[in-house]
Amino acid sequence: MGSRLTRRLGTKRAEELSLAGALLDLNETALYAQRQIDLARRSPIPRQERPGGLSRREVEVLRLVADGRTAREIAAQLFISSRTAEHHIQHVYTKIGVSGRAAATRWAVKDNVVDAAGR
């Protein structure tokens, strides 16, 4: 079970959801995924919850940078190329006015994008 999921939901709840998901057939899984996509499209993250004018994807990338992930690791986790991950990282740096990972991490903590533990 993914440690991020377990940290966020707790071990018991993560296991319950994992087991429920394992019982879905392909059609049920596709329907569930489509409903989640539709819900996300109707309820985008409000701009005020995305500090620095960062896009939703850039916030995701910044959180991974703050977690110490390399561009290659970020790419693998987000299913994008390493080059695209590097572009996202550079865009984040430009938008928040920093020039490196340590400064970006400090900014992310200061602006509550992640907590001091990197979550």
N, CA, C and O atoms as CSV, one atom per row, in Angstrom:
chain,resi,resn,atom,element,x,y,z
A,1,MET,N,N,0.857,-1.176,0.000
A,1,MET,CA,C,0.000,0.000,0.000
A,1,MET,C,C,0.897,1.231,0.000
A,1,MET,O,O,1.905,1.263,0.706
A,2,GLY,N,N,0.542,2.242,-0.783
A,2,GLY,CA,C,1.336,3.454,-0.881
A,2,GLY,C,C,1.402,4.205,0.428
A,2,GLY,O,O,0.379,4.410,1.081
A,3,SER,N,N,2.586,4.615,0.818
A,3,SER,CA,C,2.738,5.287,2.100
A,3,SER,C,C,2.035,6.639,2.112
A,3,SER,O,O,1.538,7.057,3.157
A,4,ARG,N,N,1.981,7.325,0.988
A,4,ARG,CA,C,1.300,8.620,0.929
A,4,ARG,C,C,-0.189,8.439,1.192
A,4,ARG,O,O,-0.789,9.213,1.938
A,5,LEU,N,N,-0.781,7.430,0.590
A,5,LEU,CA,C,-2.192,7.144,0.801
A,5,LEU,C,C,-2.446,6.753,2.254
A,5,LEU,O,O,-3.410,7.214,2.866
A,6,THR,N,N,-1.595,5.920,2.794
A,6,THR,CA,C,-1.733,5.488,4.177
A,6,THR,C,C,-1.578,6.666,5.136
A,6,THR,O,O,-2.328,6.778,6.106
A,7,ARG,N,N,-0.607,7.547,4.870
A,7,ARG,CA,C,-0.419,8.736,5.722
A,7,ARG,C,C,-1.652,9.620,5.689
A,7,ARG,O,O,-2.078,10.150,6.715
A,8,ARG,N,N,-2.212,9.773,4.519
A,8,ARG,CA,C,-3.339,10.687,4.352
A,8,ARG,C,C,-4.631,10.129,4.945
A,8,ARG,O,O,-5.398,10.871,5.558
A,9,LEU,N,N,-4.882,8.824,4.769
A,9,LEU,CA,C,-6.158,8.239,5.177
A,9,LEU,C,C,-6.091,7.404,6.448
A,9,LEU,O,O,-7.115,7.151,7.082
A,10,GLY,N,N,-4.905,6.981,6.815
A,10,GLY,CA,C,-4.765,6.036,7.919
A,10,GLY,C,C,-4.748,4.620,7.365
A,10,GLY,O,O,-5.346,4.352,6.324
A,11,THR,N,N,-4.078,3.728,8.046
A,11,THR,CA,C,-3.878,2.364,7.559
A,11,THR,C,C,-5.200,1.637,7.323
A,11,THR,O,O,-5.397,1.026,6.272
A,12,LYS,N,N,-6.105,1.703,8.300
A,12,LYS,CA,C,-7.358,0.961,8.187
A,12,LYS,C,C,-8.181,1.433,6.989
A,12,LYS,O,O,-8.656,0.615,6.201
A,13,ARG,N,N,-8.349,2.743,6.852
A,13,ARG,CA,C,-9.174,3.277,5.754
A,13,ARG,C,C,-8.524,2.997,4.403
A,13,ARG,O,O,-9.219,2.661,3.444
A,14,ALA,N,N,-7.204,3.130,4.312
A,14,ALA,CA,C,-6.501,2.855,3.055
A,14,ALA,C,C,-6.683,1.401,2.644
A,14,ALA,O,O,-6.890,1.109,1.466
A,15,GLU,N,N,-6.608,0.486,3.609
A,15,GLU,CA,C,-6.812,-0.932,3.307
A,15,GLU,C,C,-8.252,-1.209,2.864
A,15,GLU,O,O,-8.482,-1.986,1.938
A,16,GLU,N,N,-9.219,-0.569,3.532
A,16,GLU,CA,C,-10.628,-0.740,3.150
A,16,GLU,C,C,-10.848,-0.303,1.700
A,16,GLU,O,O,-11.469,-1.021,0.916
A,17,LEU,N,N,-10.339,0.870,1.352
A,17,LEU,CA,C,-10.529,1.388,0.000
A,17,LEU,C,C,-9.792,0.549,-1.036
A,17,LEU,O,O,-10.284,0.348,-2.146
A,18,SER,N,N,-8.622,0.066,-0.672
A,18,SER,CA,C,-7.868,-0.778,-1.584
A,18,SER,C,C,-8.611,-2.073,-1.878
A,18,SER,O,O,-8.672,-2.518,-3.024
A,19,LEU,N,N,-9.172,-2.669,-0.842
A,19,LEU,CA,C,-9.940,-3.900,-1.031
A,19,LEU,C,C,-11.199,-3.638,-1.849
A,19,LEU,O,O,-11.547,-4.438,-2.718
A,20,ALA,N,N,-11.884,-2.533,-1.584
A,20,ALA,CA,C,-13.088,-2.196,-2.350
A,20,ALA,C,C,-12.728,-1.994,-3.822
A,20,ALA,O,O,-13.457,-2.448,-4.703
A,21,GLY,N,N,-11.631,-1.329,-4.091
A,21,GLY,CA,C,-11.197,-1.106,-5.467
A,21,GLY,C,C,-10.827,-2.396,-6.168
A,21,GLY,O,O,-11.079,-2.552,-7.363
A,22,ALA,N,N,-10.235,-3.314,-5.438
A,22,ALA,CA,C,-9.839,-4.595,-6.030
A,22,ALA,C,C,-11.049,-5.419,-6.459
A,22,ALA,O,O,-10.926,-6.288,-7.322
A,23,LEU,N,N,-12.205,-5.161,-5.873
A,23,LEU,CA,C,-13.413,-5.915,-6.208
A,23,LEU,C,C,-14.129,-5.379,-7.445
A,23,LEU,O,O,-15.014,-6.048,-7.979
A,24,LEU,N,N,-13.764,-4.190,-7.905
A,24,LEU,CA,C,-14.413,-3.601,-9.075
A,24,LEU,C,C,-13.946,-4.300,-10.354
A,24,LEU,O,O,-12.766,-4.621,-10.498
A,25,ASP,N,N,-14.878,-4.530,-11.275
A,25,ASP,CA,C,-14.457,-5.047,-12.572
A,25,ASP,C,C,-14.052,-3.862,-13.448
A,25,ASP,O,O,-14.163,-2.714,-13.018
A,26,LEU,N,N,-13.591,-4.122,-14.649
A,26,LEU,CA,C,-13.070,-3.071,-15.520
A,26,LEU,C,C,-14.120,-2.014,-15.841
A,26,LEU,O,O,-13.809,-0.823,-15.827
A,27,ASN,N,N,-15.353,-2.417,-16.127
A,27,ASN,CA,C,-16.420,-1.455,-16.443
A,27,ASN,C,C,-16.740,-0.573,-15.246
A,27,ASN,O,O,-16.906,0.638,-15.393
A,28,GLU,N,N,-16.829,-1.179,-14.049
A,28,GLU,CA,C,-17.103,-0.399,-12.840
A,28,GLU,C,C,-15.965,0.581,-12.556
A,28,GLU,O,O,-16.200,1.713,-12.131
A,29,THR,N,N,-14.748,0.142,-12.791
A,29,THR,CA,C,-13.590,1.006,-12.582
A,29,THR,C,C,-13.622,2.187,-13.535
A,29,THR,O,O,-13.351,3.319,-13.134
A,30,ALA,N,N,-13.951,1.931,-14.792
A,30,ALA,CA,C,-14.027,3.007,-15.787
A,30,ALA,C,C,-15.122,4.007,-15.428
A,30,ALA,O,O,-14.920,5.214,-15.555
A,31,LEU,N,N,-16.267,3.523,-14.987
A,31,LEU,CA,C,-17.357,4.414,-14.577
A,31,LEU,C,C,-16.962,5.261,-13.373
A,31,LEU,O,O,-17.237,6.460,-13.327
A,32,TYR,N,N,-16.319,4.628,-12.404
A,32,TYR,CA,C,-15.862,5.360,-11.223
A,32,TYR,C,C,-14.864,6.454,-11.618
A,32,TYR,O,O,-14.967,7.593,-11.164
A,33,ALA,N,N,-13.912,6.096,-12.459
A,33,ALA,CA,C,-12.909,7.067,-12.905
A,33,ALA,C,C,-13.570,8.229,-13.644
A,33,ALA,O,O,-13.205,9.385,-13.431
A,34,GLN,N,N,-14.535,7.931,-14.506
A,34,GLN,CA,C,-15.227,8.990,-15.246
A,34,GLN,C,C,-15.983,9.920,-14.302
A,34,GLN,O,O,-15.975,11.136,-14.495
A,35,ARG,N,N,-16.634,9.363,-13.287
A,35,ARG,CA,C,-17.341,10.198,-12.305
A,35,ARG,C,C,-16.373,11.102,-11.562
A,35,ARG,O,O,-16.672,12.271,-11.317
A,36,GLN,N,N,-15.211,10.565,-11.201
A,36,GLN,CA,C,-14.223,11.369,-10.486
A,36,GLN,C,C,-13.671,12.494,-11.362
A,36,GLN,O,O,-13.445,13.606,-10.884
A,37,ILE,N,N,-13.460,12.205,-12.631
A,37,ILE,CA,C,-12.992,13.229,-13.578
A,37,ILE,C,C,-14.047,14.310,-13.736
A,37,ILE,O,O,-13.725,15.498,-13.705
A,38,ASP,N,N,-15.306,13.913,-13.906
A,38,ASP,CA,C,-16.396,14.889,-14.033
A,38,ASP,C,C,-16.496,15.760,-12.791
A,38,ASP,O,O,-16.680,16.973,-12.896
A,39,LEU,N,N,-16.377,15.151,-11.616
A,39,LEU,CA,C,-16.433,15.892,-10.362
A,39,LEU,C,C,-15.282,16.895,-10.275
A,39,LEU,O,O,-15.486,18.042,-9.878
A,40,ALA,N,N,-14.092,16.471,-10.641
A,40,ALA,CA,C,-12.926,17.360,-10.599
A,40,ALA,C,C,-13.090,18.533,-11.561
A,40,ALA,O,O,-12.690,19.656,-11.250
A,41,ARG,N,N,-13.666,18.278,-12.709
A,41,ARG,CA,C,-13.884,19.355,-13.688
A,41,ARG,C,C,-14.906,20.369,-13.191
A,41,ARG,O,O,-14.771,21.566,-13.445
A,42,ARG,N,N,-15.923,19.895,-12.488
A,42,ARG,CA,C,-16.958,20.804,-11.972
A,42,ARG,C,C,-16.502,21.545,-10.729
A,42,ARG,O,O,-17.022,22.620,-10.431
A,43,SER,N,N,-15.550,20.999,-10.004
A,43,SER,CA,C,-15.102,21.582,-8.739
A,43,SER,C,C,-13.598,21.820,-8.747
A,43,SER,O,O,-12.873,21.200,-7.969
A,44,PRO,N,N,-13.115,22.710,-9.616
A,44,PRO,CA,C,-11.681,22.955,-9.630
A,44,PRO,C,C,-11.219,23.612,-8.334
A,44,PRO,O,O,-12.004,24.247,-7.629
A,45,ILE,N,N,-9.942,23.450,-8.034
A,45,ILE,CA,C,-9.379,24.081,-6.841
A,45,ILE,C,C,-9.452,25.589,-7.031
A,45,ILE,O,O,-8.945,26.107,-8.025
A,46,PRO,N,N,-10.074,26.304,-6.097
A,46,PRO,CA,C,-10.141,27.754,-6.239
A,46,PRO,C,C,-8.750,28.384,-6.286
A,46,PRO,O,O,-7.811,27.877,-5.672
A,47,ARG,N,N,-8.627,29.467,-7.002
A,47,ARG,CA,C,-7.358,30.142,-7.196
A,47,ARG,C,C,-6.687,30.491,-5.857
A,47,ARG,O,O,-5.467,30.382,-5.734
A,48,GLN,N,N,-7.478,30.912,-4.851
A,48,GLN,CA,C,-6.882,31.300,-3.580
A,48,GLN,C,C,-6.222,30.126,-2.860
A,48,GLN,O,O,-5.400,30.337,-1.968
A,49,GLU,N,N,-6.567,28.895,-3.233
A,49,GLU,CA,C,-5.930,27.735,-2.632
A,49,GLU,C,C,-4.669,27.339,-3.391
A,49,GLU,O,O,-3.997,26.375,-3.020
A,50,ARG,N,N,-4.346,28.074,-4.446
A,50,ARG,CA,C,-3.142,27.795,-5.221
A,50,ARG,C,C,-2.245,29.024,-5.148
A,50,ARG,O,O,-2.285,29.871,-6.041
A,51,PRO,N,N,-1.443,29.131,-4.103
A,51,PRO,CA,C,-0.609,30.315,-3.908
A,51,PRO,C,C,0.399,30.506,-5.033
A,51,PRO,O,O,0.792,29.559,-5.714
A,52,GLY,N,N,0.795,31.738,-5.203
A,52,GLY,CA,C,1.813,32.056,-6.195
A,52,GLY,C,C,1.312,31.988,-7.620
A,52,GLY,O,O,2.112,32.077,-8.551
A,53,GLY,N,N,0.019,31.834,-7.821
A,53,GLY,CA,C,-0.513,31.714,-9.167
A,53,GLY,C,C,-0.153,30.401,-9.833
A,53,GLY,O,O,-0.196,30.286,-11.058
A,54,LEU,N,N,0.204,29.406,-9.024
A,54,LEU,CA,C,0.593,28.106,-9.562
A,54,LEU,C,C,-0.629,27.338,-10.051
A,54,LEU,O,O,-1.707,27.416,-9.461
A,55,SER,N,N,-0.443,26.601,-11.133
A,55,SER,CA,C,-1.505,25.713,-11.605
A,55,SER,C,C,-1.593,24.520,-10.657
A,55,SER,O,O,-0.713,24.306,-9.823
A,56,ARG,N,N,-2.652,23.761,-10.798
A,56,ARG,CA,C,-2.825,22.564,-9.976
A,56,ARG,C,C,-1.630,21.619,-10.159
A,56,ARG,O,O,-1.122,21.065,-9.184
A,57,ARG,N,N,-1.187,21.438,-11.395
A,57,ARG,CA,C,-0.058,20.547,-11.679
A,57,ARG,C,C,1.234,21.095,-11.068
A,57,ARG,O,O,2.053,20.335,-10.552
A,58,GLU,N,N,1.410,22.405,-11.130
A,58,GLU,CA,C,2.611,23.007,-10.546
A,58,GLU,C,C,2.632,22.849,-9.030
A,58,GLU,O,O,3.700,22.653,-8.449
A,59,VAL,N,N,1.478,22.929,-8.382
A,59,VAL,CA,C,1.405,22.681,-6.940
A,59,VAL,C,C,1.819,21.242,-6.656
A,59,VAL,O,O,2.563,20.978,-5.712
A,60,GLU,N,N,1.335,20.319,-7.472
A,60,GLU,CA,C,1.703,18.909,-7.335
A,60,GLU,C,C,3.220,18.736,-7.453
A,60,GLU,O,O,3.848,18.054,-6.644
A,61,VAL,N,N,3.788,19.369,-8.476
A,61,VAL,CA,C,5.228,19.271,-8.708
A,61,VAL,C,C,5.997,19.896,-7.551
A,61,VAL,O,O,6.985,19.326,-7.089
A,62,LEU,N,N,5.557,21.059,-7.076
A,62,LEU,CA,C,6.233,21.714,-5.956
A,62,LEU,C,C,6.215,20.832,-4.718
A,62,LEU,O,O,7.216,20.745,-4.007
A,63,ARG,N,N,5.107,20.184,-4.455
A,63,ARG,CA,C,5.035,19.280,-3.298
A,63,ARG,C,C,6.039,18.139,-3.435
A,63,ARG,O,O,6.666,17.740,-2.453
A,64,LEU,N,N,6.190,17.620,-4.643
A,64,LEU,CA,C,7.157,16.535,-4.866
A,64,LEU,C,C,8.592,17.035,-4.762
A,64,LEU,O,O,9.460,16.336,-4.240
A,65,VAL,N,N,8.840,18.246,-5.258
A,65,VAL,CA,C,10.174,18.850,-5.110
A,65,VAL,C,C,10.491,19.002,-3.626
A,65,VAL,O,O,11.583,18.655,-3.177
A,66,ALA,N,N,9.521,19.526,-2.863
A,66,ALA,CA,C,9.714,19.729,-1.426
A,66,ALA,C,C,9.921,18.406,-0.698
A,66,ALA,O,O,10.531,18.365,0.371
A,67,ASP,N,N,9.410,17.329,-1.281
A,67,ASP,CA,C,9.572,15.990,-0.701
A,67,ASP,C,C,10.932,15.385,-1.067
A,67,ASP,O,O,11.261,14.274,-0.653
A,68,GLY,N,N,11.722,16.143,-1.857
A,68,GLY,CA,C,13.070,15.678,-2.208
A,68,GLY,C,C,13.134,14.830,-3.457
A,68,GLY,O,O,14.160,14.201,-3.715
A,69,ARG,N,N,12.065,14.792,-4.244
A,69,ARG,CA,C,12.054,13.963,-5.449
A,69,ARG,C,C,12.859,14.599,-6.569
A,69,ARG,O,O,12.885,15.823,-6.705
A,70,THR,N,N,13.508,13.778,-7.365
A,70,THR,CA,C,14.236,14.247,-8.547
A,70,THR,C,C,13.239,14.433,-9.687
A,70,THR,O,O,12.099,13.975,-9.611
A,71,ALA,N,N,13.682,15.111,-10.742
A,71,ALA,CA,C,12.813,15.305,-11.916
A,71,ALA,C,C,12.391,13.948,-12.482
A,71,ALA,O,O,11.245,13.783,-12.901
A,72,ARG,N,N,13.288,12.996,-12.496
A,72,ARG,CA,C,12.962,11.665,-13.012
A,72,ARG,C,C,11.903,10.981,-12.143
A,72,ARG,O,O,10.984,10.351,-12.667
A,73,GLU,N,N,12.029,11.101,-10.827
A,73,GLU,CA,C,11.045,10.505,-9.919
A,73,GLU,C,C,9.684,11.198,-10.047
A,73,GLU,O,O,8.640,10.547,-10.018
A,74,ILE,N,N,9.713,12.525,-10.189
A,74,ILE,CA,C,8.473,13.282,-10.381
A,74,ILE,C,C,7.795,12.829,-11.674
A,74,ILE,O,O,6.585,12.606,-11.713
A,75,ALA,N,N,8.592,12.699,-12.721
A,75,ALA,CA,C,8.051,12.267,-14.017
A,75,ALA,C,C,7.383,10.904,-13.908
A,75,ALA,O,O,6.283,10.703,-14.423
A,76,ALA,N,N,8.041,9.978,-13.245
A,76,ALA,CA,C,7.486,8.628,-13.099
A,76,ALA,C,C,6.183,8.654,-12.307
A,76,ALA,O,O,5.226,7.969,-12.668
A,77,GLN,N,N,6.140,9.434,-11.238
A,77,GLN,CA,C,4.942,9.476,-10.407
A,77,GLN,C,C,3.768,10.139,-11.117
A,77,GLN,O,O,2.618,9.744,-10.925
A,78,LEU,N,N,4.058,11.152,-11.941
A,78,LEU,CA,C,2.985,11.896,-12.613
A,78,LEU,C,C,2.718,11.402,-14.035
A,78,LEU,O,O,1.867,11.952,-14.734
A,79,PHE,N,N,3.441,10.371,-14.461
A,79,PHE,CA,C,3.265,9.799,-15.799
A,79,PHE,C,C,3.521,10.840,-16.897
A,79,PHE,O,O,2.751,10.969,-17.849
A,80,ILE,N,N,4.622,11.573,-16.736
A,80,ILE,CA,C,5.051,12.560,-17.719
A,80,ILE,C,C,6.517,12.306,-18.016
A,80,ILE,O,O,7.160,11.515,-17.327
A,81,SER,N,N,7.055,12.968,-19.036
A,81,SER,CA,C,8.476,12.780,-19.342
A,81,SER,C,C,9.323,13.575,-18.347
A,81,SER,O,O,8.838,14.510,-17.710
A,82,SER,N,N,10.585,13.189,-18.225
A,82,SER,CA,C,11.504,13.914,-17.347
A,82,SER,C,C,11.649,15.357,-17.801
A,82,SER,O,O,11.739,16.271,-16.982
A,83,ARG,N,N,11.670,15.552,-19.101
A,83,ARG,CA,C,11.795,16.910,-19.641
A,83,ARG,C,C,10.588,17.771,-19.256
A,83,ARG,O,O,10.745,18.942,-18.908
A,84,THR,N,N,9.399,17.199,-19.319
A,84,THR,CA,C,8.197,17.929,-18.909
A,84,THR,C,C,8.253,18.251,-17.422
A,84,THR,O,O,7.885,19.350,-17.009
A,85,ALA,N,N,8.708,17.302,-16.621
A,85,ALA,CA,C,8.848,17.544,-15.179
A,85,ALA,C,C,9.823,18.696,-14.941
A,85,ALA,O,O,9.563,19.569,-14.112
A,86,GLU,N,N,10.941,18.702,-15.664
A,86,GLU,CA,C,11.915,19.788,-15.522
A,86,GLU,C,C,11.309,21.130,-15.916
A,86,GLU,O,O,11.588,22.145,-15.278
A,87,HIS,N,N,10.487,21.145,-16.956
A,87,HIS,CA,C,9.815,22.386,-17.363
A,87,HIS,C,C,8.866,22.866,-16.262
A,87,HIS,O,O,8.837,24.054,-15.940
A,88,HIS,N,N,8.098,21.952,-15.692
A,88,HIS,CA,C,7.193,22.319,-14.598
A,88,HIS,C,C,7.984,22.910,-13.429
A,88,HIS,O,O,7.599,23.929,-12.856
A,89,ILE,N,N,9.093,22.257,-13.088
A,89,ILE,CA,C,9.919,22.737,-11.978
A,89,ILE,C,C,10.409,24.154,-12.256
A,89,ILE,O,O,10.334,25.016,-11.381
A,90,GLN,N,N,10.909,24.402,-13.460
A,90,GLN,CA,C,11.385,25.746,-13.811
A,90,GLN,C,C,10.254,26.771,-13.774
A,90,GLN,O,O,10.462,27.896,-13.319
A,91,HIS,N,N,9.060,26.402,-14.245
A,91,HIS,CA,C,7.916,27.319,-14.194
A,91,HIS,C,C,7.553,27.656,-12.753
A,91,HIS,O,O,7.228,28.801,-12.440
A,92,VAL,N,N,7.608,26.652,-11.877
A,92,VAL,CA,C,7.337,26.883,-10.456
A,92,VAL,C,C,8.349,27.880,-9.909
A,92,VAL,O,O,7.971,28.850,-9.252
A,93,TYR,N,N,9.634,27.648,-10.175
A,93,TYR,CA,C,10.679,28.549,-9.676
A,93,TYR,C,C,10.425,29.975,-10.143
A,93,TYR,O,O,10.539,30.916,-9.359
A,94,THR,N,N,10.081,30.137,-11.415
A,94,THR,CA,C,9.836,31.467,-11.972
A,94,THR,C,C,8.645,32.124,-11.288
A,94,THR,O,O,8.720,33.286,-10.886
A,95,LYS,N,N,7.556,31.394,-11.154
A,95,LYS,CA,C,6.336,31.962,-10.575
A,95,LYS,C,C,6.506,32.369,-9.115
A,95,LYS,O,O,5.950,33.378,-8.682
A,96,ILE,N,N,7.272,31.590,-8.357
A,96,ILE,CA,C,7.405,31.907,-6.928
A,96,ILE,C,C,8.675,32.701,-6.630
A,96,ILE,O,O,8.932,33.065,-5.483
A,97,GLY,N,N,9.470,32.966,-7.672
A,97,GLY,CA,C,10.629,33.833,-7.522
A,97,GLY,C,C,11.801,33.225,-6.776
A,97,GLY,O,O,12.447,33.902,-5.976
A,98,VAL,N,N,12.079,31.958,-7.028
A,98,VAL,CA,C,13.228,31.289,-6.411
A,98,VAL,C,C,14.103,30.694,-7.505
A,98,VAL,O,O,13.721,30.656,-8.675
A,99,SER,N,N,15.283,30.232,-7.105
A,99,SER,CA,C,16.185,29.688,-8.115
A,99,SER,C,C,16.640,28.261,-7.829
A,99,SER,O,O,17.477,27.725,-8.556
A,100,GLY,N,N,16.106,27.641,-6.789
A,100,GLY,CA,C,16.546,26.283,-6.495
A,100,GLY,C,C,15.578,25.533,-5.604
A,100,GLY,O,O,14.601,26.086,-5.100
A,101,ARG,N,N,15.881,24.255,-5.426
A,101,ARG,CA,C,15.002,23.366,-4.674
A,101,ARG,C,C,14.863,23.767,-3.211
A,101,ARG,O,O,13.760,23.737,-2.665
A,102,ALA,N,N,15.955,24.138,-2.576
A,102,ALA,CA,C,15.888,24.505,-1.152
A,102,ALA,C,C,15.003,25.731,-0.957
A,102,ALA,O,O,14.166,25.761,-0.055
A,103,ALA,N,N,15.186,26.731,-1.796
A,103,ALA,CA,C,14.370,27.945,-1.699
A,103,ALA,C,C,12.908,27.644,-2.022
A,103,ALA,O,O,12.008,28.196,-1.390
A,104,ALA,N,N,12.669,26.777,-2.995
A,104,ALA,CA,C,11.293,26.403,-3.346
A,104,ALA,C,C,10.636,25.667,-2.177
A,104,ALA,O,O,9.460,25.879,-1.884
A,105,THR,N,N,11.397,24.813,-1.522
A,105,THR,CA,C,10.876,24.080,-0.372
A,105,THR,C,C,10.549,25.040,0.769
A,105,THR,O,O,9.495,24.924,1.394
A,106,ARG,N,N,11.451,25.994,1.047
A,106,ARG,CA,C,11.176,26.998,2.086
A,106,ARG,C,C,9.905,27.776,1.752
A,106,ARG,O,O,9.064,28.010,2.620
A,107,TRP,N,N,9.774,28.172,0.488
A,107,TRP,CA,C,8.594,28.919,0.047
A,107,TRP,C,C,7.334,28.080,0.249
A,107,TRP,O,O,6.313,28.582,0.718
A,108,ALA,N,N,7.414,26.796,-0.109
A,108,ALA,CA,C,6.259,25.897,0.014
A,108,ALA,C,C,5.832,25.750,1.469
A,108,ALA,O,O,4.636,25.701,1.760
A,109,VAL,N,N,6.788,25.680,2.379
A,109,VAL,CA,C,6.464,25.579,3.803
A,109,VAL,C,C,5.870,26.896,4.292
A,109,VAL,O,O,4.844,26.907,4.973
A,110,LYS,N,N,6.516,28.001,3.943
A,110,LYS,CA,C,6.063,29.333,4.374
A,110,LYS,C,C,4.652,29.621,3.886
A,110,LYS,O,O,3.853,30.207,4.617
A,111,ASP,N,N,4.335,29.215,2.662
A,111,ASP,CA,C,3.030,29.495,2.074
A,111,ASP,C,C,2.028,28.352,2.232
A,111,ASP,O,O,0.991,28.315,1.570
A,112,ASN,N,N,2.367,27.415,3.135
A,112,ASN,CA,C,1.456,26.318,3.487
A,112,ASN,C,C,1.067,25.423,2.313
A,112,ASN,O,O,-0.025,24.855,2.294
A,113,VAL,N,N,1.956,25.301,1.342
A,113,VAL,CA,C,1.723,24.334,0.257
A,113,VAL,C,C,2.052,22.942,0.791
A,113,VAL,O,O,1.416,21.957,0.415
A,114,VAL,N,N,3.031,22.872,1.655
A,114,VAL,CA,C,3.368,21.646,2.388
A,114,VAL,C,C,3.581,22.034,3.840
A,114,VAL,O,O,3.824,23.202,4.143
A,115,ASP,N,N,3.492,21.065,4.739
A,115,ASP,CA,C,3.809,21.372,6.116
A,115,ASP,C,C,5.303,21.155,6.324
A,115,ASP,O,O,5.996,20.712,5.408
A,116,ALA,N,N,5.790,21.452,7.482
A,116,ALA,CA,C,7.230,21.360,7.748
A,116,ALA,C,C,7.766,19.948,7.567
A,116,ALA,O,O,8.969,19.767,7.376
A,117,ALA,N,N,6.892,18.940,7.624
A,117,ALA,CA,C,7.317,17.561,7.408
A,117,ALA,C,C,7.320,17.193,5.926
A,117,ALA,O,O,7.668,16.067,5.570
A,118,GLY,N,N,6.933,18.136,5.057
A,118,GLY,CA,C,6.979,17.904,3.620
A,118,GLY,C,C,5.717,17.281,3.047
A,118,GLY,O,O,5.758,16.733,1.946
A,119,ARG,N,N,4.593,17.347,3.760
A,119,ARG,CA,C,3.343,16.750,3.273
A,119,ARG,C,C,2.387,17.807,2.784
A,119,ARG,O,O,1.286,17.486,2.339
